[in-house]
Amino acid sequence: MDTLKILENPERITWNYDEEADVLYLSVGDPIPALGVDIGEGVILRYNESRKEVVGVTILGVRQRLLQGLSEDVERPADQ
């Protein structure tokens, strides 16, 4: 299997949040065209085939995930 580079020494991570669609876009450097690979549970890796590296991540339903996680923390007893 070919080696896949994942966030090897990124100079910077850029991000954009689309509030209306509730989608968070993370990119290594400036966003570039890439192949989207759905890895499940609303997470899509953006992959540059020629460089064999992950160049970004798209996360669907960020607000919903955050609110769900916060409500689970509130409902969980403090000793857990």
Backbone as JSON Lines, residues from 0, in Angstrom:
{"i":0,"aa":"M","n":[0.84,-1.18,0.0],"ca":[0.0,0.0,0.0],"c":[0.89,1.25,0.0]}
{"i":1,"aa":"D","n":[0.48,2.25,-0.77],"ca":[1.23,3.5,-0.82],"c":[1.17,4.22,0.52]}
{"i":2,"aa":"T","n":[2.21,4.99,0.8],"ca":[2.24,5.8,2.02],"c":[1.32,7.0,1.84]}
{"i":3,"aa":"L","n":[0.55,7.29,2.87],"ca":[-0.35,8.42,2.87],"c":[0.17,9.44,3.87]}
{"i":4,"aa":"K","n":[0.39,10.66,3.41],"ca":[0.87,11.72,4.3],"c":[-0.34,12.38,4.96]}
{"i":5,"aa":"I","n":[-0.3,12.45,6.28],"ca":[-1.4,13.07,7.02],"c":[-0.83,14.14,7.92]}
{"i":6,"aa":"L","n":[-1.09,15.38,7.57],"ca":[-0.69,16.54,8.37],"c":[0.78,16.52,8.77]}
{"i":7,"aa":"E","n":[1.65,16.24,7.82],"ca":[3.08,16.24,8.09],"c":[3.59,17.68,8.13]}
{"i":8,"aa":"N","n":[3.9,18.15,9.31],"ca":[4.45,19.5,9.52],"c":[3.66,20.6,8.83]}
{"i":9,"aa":"P","n":[2.37,20.7,9.11],"ca":[1.6,21.77,8.44],"c":[2.06,23.14,8.94]}
{"i":10,"aa":"E","n":[2.26,24.04,8.01],"ca":[2.65,25.4,8.39],"c":[1.49,26.11,9.05]}
{"i":11,"aa":"R","n":[0.29,25.86,8.54],"ca":[-0.89,26.47,9.16],"c":[-2.13,25.7,8.73]}
{"i":12,"aa":"I","n":[-3.11,25.75,9.59],"ca":[-4.41,25.16,9.31],"c":[-5.39,26.32,9.16]}
{"i":13,"aa":"T","n":[-6.11,26.35,8.05],"ca":[-7.14,27.37,7.86],"c":[-8.5,26.7,8.03]}
{"i":14,"aa":"W","n":[-9.49,27.5,8.39],"ca":[-10.82,26.94,8.59],"c":[-11.88,27.94,8.16]}
{"i":15,"aa":"N","n":[-13.04,27.38,7.86],"ca":[-14.21,28.18,7.52],"c":[-15.43,27.43,8.03]}
{"i":16,"aa":"Y","n":[-16.32,28.14,8.69],"ca":[-17.54,27.53,9.2],"c":[-18.73,28.11,8.45]}
{"i":17,"aa":"D","n":[-19.54,27.26,7.85],"ca":[-20.77,27.67,7.17],"c":[-21.91,27.46,8.16]}
{"i":18,"aa":"E","n":[-22.33,28.56,8.79],"ca":[-23.35,28.48,9.83],"c":[-24.68,27.97,9.31]}
{"i":19,"aa":"E","n":[-25.07,28.41,8.13],"ca":[-26.36,27.99,7.57],"c":[-26.39,26.48,7.32]}
{"i":20,"aa":"A","n":[-25.31,25.93,6.78],"ca":[-25.25,24.5,6.5],"c":[-24.73,23.69,7.69]}
{"i":21,"aa":"D","n":[-24.19,24.35,8.7],"ca":[-23.59,23.71,9.87],"c":[-22.47,22.75,9.47]}
{"i":22,"aa":"V","n":[-21.51,23.32,8.7],"ca":[-20.39,22.54,8.19],"c":[-19.09,23.28,8.5]}
{"i":23,"aa":"L","n":[-18.11,22.54,9.02],"ca":[-16.79,23.09,9.3],"c":[-15.8,22.54,8.28]}
{"i":24,"aa":"Y","n":[-15.07,23.45,7.63],"ca":[-14.06,23.08,6.65],"c":[-12.68,23.39,7.23]}
{"i":25,"aa":"L","n":[-11.83,22.4,7.34],"ca":[-10.44,22.59,7.8],"c":[-9.53,22.26,6.63]}
{"i":26,"aa":"S","n":[-8.52,23.11,6.4],"ca":[-7.58,22.88,5.31],"c":[-6.15,23.04,5.81]}
{"i":27,"aa":"V","n":[-5.27,22.24,5.27],"ca":[-3.85,22.4,5.52],"c":[-3.39,23.49,4.56]}
{"i":28,"aa":"G","n":[-3.07,24.66,5.09],"ca":[-2.77,25.81,4.24],"c":[-4.04,26.33,3.6]}
{"i":29,"aa":"D","n":[-3.91,26.93,2.42],"ca":[-5.07,27.42,1.7],"c":[-5.82,26.25,1.07]}
{"i":30,"aa":"P","n":[-7.16,26.33,1.02],"ca":[-7.92,25.24,0.39],"c":[-7.51,25.06,-1.08]}
{"i":31,"aa":"I","n":[-7.42,23.79,-1.49],"ca":[-7.09,23.46,-2.88],"c":[-8.07,22.38,-3.36]}
{"i":32,"aa":"P","n":[-8.26,22.26,-4.67],"ca":[-9.12,21.19,-5.17],"c":[-8.59,19.83,-4.72]}
{"i":33,"aa":"A","n":[-9.5,18.96,-4.32],"ca":[-9.09,17.65,-3.82],"c":[-10.25,16.67,-3.94]}
{"i":34,"aa":"L","n":[-9.93,15.4,-3.85],"ca":[-10.91,14.33,-3.87],"c":[-11.49,14.2,-2.47]}
{"i":35,"aa":"G","n":[-12.81,14.15,-2.34],"ca":[-13.45,13.95,-1.06],"c":[-13.69,12.47,-0.8]}
{"i":36,"aa":"V","n":[-13.26,12.0,0.38],"ca":[-13.43,10.6,0.75],"c":[-14.25,10.55,2.03]}
{"i":37,"aa":"D","n":[-15.48,10.03,1.94],"ca":[-16.36,9.95,3.1],"c":[-15.87,8.82,4.01]}
{"i":38,"aa":"I","n":[-15.44,9.18,5.22],"ca":[-14.95,8.16,6.15],"c":[-16.0,7.82,7.21]}
{"i":39,"aa":"G","n":[-17.21,8.33,7.03],"ca":[-18.32,7.97,7.91],"c":[-18.6,9.0,8.99]}
{"i":40,"aa":"E","n":[-19.79,8.9,9.52],"ca":[-20.27,9.75,10.61],"c":[-20.11,11.24,10.32]}
{"i":41,"aa":"G","n":[-20.34,11.62,9.06],"ca":[-20.33,13.03,8.7],"c":[-18.95,13.65,8.58]}
{"i":42,"aa":"V","n":[-17.93,12.84,8.39],"ca":[-16.56,13.35,8.23],"c":[-16.06,12.98,6.84]}
{"i":43,"aa":"I","n":[-15.57,13.98,6.13],"ca":[-15.06,13.78,4.78],"c":[-13.61,14.26,4.74]}
{"i":44,"aa":"L","n":[-12.71,13.36,4.35],"ca":[-11.3,13.74,4.17],"c":[-11.14,14.29,2.77]}
{"i":45,"aa":"R","n":[-10.4,15.38,2.64],"ca":[-10.06,15.9,1.33],"c":[-8.63,15.47,1.03]}
{"i":46,"aa":"Y","n":[-8.47,14.79,-0.09],"ca":[-7.24,14.09,-0.4],"c":[-6.7,14.53,-1.76]}
{"i":47,"aa":"N","n":[-5.42,14.9,-1.79],"ca":[-4.75,15.24,-3.04],"c":[-4.09,13.98,-3.57]}
{"i":48,"aa":"E","n":[-4.63,13.44,-4.64],"ca":[-4.15,12.15,-5.18],"c":[-2.71,12.23,-5.68]}
{"i":49,"aa":"S","n":[-2.35,13.3,-6.36],"ca":[-1.0,13.37,-6.93],"c":[0.07,13.47,-5.85]}
{"i":50,"aa":"R","n":[-0.22,14.16,-4.76],"ca":[0.76,14.29,-3.67],"c":[0.59,13.21,-2.6]}
{"i":51,"aa":"K","n":[-0.48,12.41,-2.73],"ca":[-0.79,11.35,-1.77],"c":[-0.83,11.87,-0.33]}
{"i":52,"aa":"E","n":[-1.61,12.96,-0.16],"ca":[-1.7,13.51,1.19],"c":[-3.08,14.09,1.47]}
{"i":53,"aa":"V","n":[-3.44,14.05,2.72],"ca":[-4.68,14.66,3.18],"c":[-4.45,16.17,3.23]}
{"i":54,"aa":"V","n":[-5.34,16.92,2.57],"ca":[-5.2,18.37,2.53],"c":[-6.31,19.08,3.27]}
{"i":55,"aa":"G","n":[-7.26,18.31,3.82],"ca":[-8.32,18.93,4.57],"c":[-9.32,17.93,5.11]}
{"i":56,"aa":"V","n":[-10.2,18.45,5.95],"ca":[-11.27,17.65,6.55],"c":[-12.52,18.51,6.55]}
{"i":57,"aa":"T","n":[-13.64,17.91,6.2],"ca":[-14.94,18.57,6.27],"c":[-15.77,17.81,7.3]}
{"i":58,"aa":"I","n":[-16.36,18.56,8.24],"ca":[-17.16,17.93,9.29],"c":[-18.58,18.48,9.19]}
{"i":59,"aa":"L","n":[-19.52,17.58,8.95],"ca":[-20.93,17.96,8.83],"c":[-21.6,17.94,10.21]}
{"i":60,"aa":"G","n":[-22.53,18.86,10.43],"ca":[-23.31,18.87,11.66],"c":[-22.53,19.24,12.9]}
{"i":61,"aa":"V","n":[-21.63,20.21,12.78],"ca":[-20.75,20.57,13.91],"c":[-21.55,21.08,15.1]}
{"i":62,"aa":"R","n":[-22.49,21.99,14.87],"ca":[-23.27,22.54,15.98],"c":[-24.03,21.43,16.7]}
{"i":63,"aa":"Q","n":[-24.68,20.56,15.94],"ca":[-25.43,19.45,16.52],"c":[-24.52,18.56,17.35]}
{"i":64,"aa":"R","n":[-23.34,18.25,16.85],"ca":[-22.38,17.41,17.59],"c":[-21.96,18.08,18.89]}
{"i":65,"aa":"L","n":[-21.67,19.37,18.81],"ca":[-21.24,20.11,19.99],"c":[-22.33,20.14,21.05]}
{"i":66,"aa":"L","n":[-23.54,20.48,20.63],"ca":[-24.65,20.53,21.59],"c":[-24.93,19.16,22.2]}
{"i":67,"aa":"Q","n":[-24.85,18.11,21.39],"ca":[-25.06,16.76,21.9],"c":[-23.96,16.39,22.9]}
{"i":68,"aa":"G","n":[-22.72,16.71,22.57],"ca":[-21.61,16.41,23.47],"c":[-21.72,17.17,24.78]}
{"i":69,"aa":"L","n":[-22.12,18.44,24.71],"ca":[-22.27,19.23,25.92],"c":[-23.41,18.71,26.79]}
{"i":70,"aa":"S","n":[-24.52,18.31,26.17],"ca":[-25.65,17.79,26.95],"c":[-25.29,16.46,27.59]}
{"i":71,"aa":"E","n":[-24.49,15.65,26.93],"ca":[-24.06,14.38,27.51],"c":[-23.15,14.63,28.71]}
{"i":72,"aa":"D","n":[-22.29,15.66,28.63],"ca":[-21.43,16.0,29.76],"c":[-22.23,16.48,30.95]}
{"i":73,"aa":"V","n":[-23.3,17.24,30.7],"ca":[-24.14,17.75,31.78],"c":[-24.9,16.62,32.44]}
{"i":74,"aa":"E","n":[-25.36,15.65,31.66],"ca":[-26.14,14.55,32.19],"c":[-25.29,13.51,32.9]}
{"i":75,"aa":"R","n":[-23.98,13.46,32.62],"ca":[-23.09,12.47,33.19],"c":[-22.71,12.89,34.61]}
{"i":76,"aa":"P","n":[-22.77,11.98,35.59],"ca":[-22.35,12.31,36.95],"c":[-20.89,12.78,36.98]}
{"i":77,"aa":"A","n":[-20.57,13.69,37.9],"ca":[-19.25,14.3,37.97],"c":[-18.13,13.3,38.24]}
{"i":78,"aa":"D","n":[-18.42,12.17,38.88],"ca":[-17.37,11.21,39.24],"c":[-17.01,10.29,38.08]}
{"i":79,"aa":"Q","n":[-17.6,10.44,36.92],"ca":[-17.25,9.58,35.77],"c":[-16.31,10.25,34.84]}
